[in-house]
Amino acid sequence: MRPLSKHEHPPLKNEEPAAVPVFAYELLRDVLIPELLGGDTHEISYWAGKHIARKFPLLSLDEAIEFFREAGWGHLHIVHEKKNEFLLELSGDIVERRLVMGSDPCFRLEAGFLAEQVQSMKQAAAEAFEEINKKHGKVTLVVRWDHKAILTD
């Protein structure tokens, strides 16, 4: 048996990998957390996303795409890359459902996660924001970084 990486969890005995029901995810993400955080939900979610990114450092956007899939956050893909900006699109059943079901769905967790990952990859200050498109069931995530704001350890 091979050793587990720090990002893997041991399988449960005699069970297939568990799939979390979408409803359970929605209860936590779109009902309980906003109730607990109130008007600070968006801001705290952004910083929580940054914190998660520091716990799970990635080396590329391809790894971020896989992380989103494994976390059940939706299908992430790169629309285009500019000199100091990534434009990404988040879609999939979970995203569409959250957009339809919630009056104010929050995708700041995903934005914060991407901001921190890109900041680490580029070693430059980065920020991200999301644009929700309920009509098309997608979220556009824009990550911008500043090459002039170089980070040092």
Helices and strands as residue ranges (DSSP letters): H 22-26, I 27-32, H 33-37, G 38-40, H 41-55, H 61-71, E 75-82, E 85-91, H 93-101, H 108-122, E 124-133, E 138-150
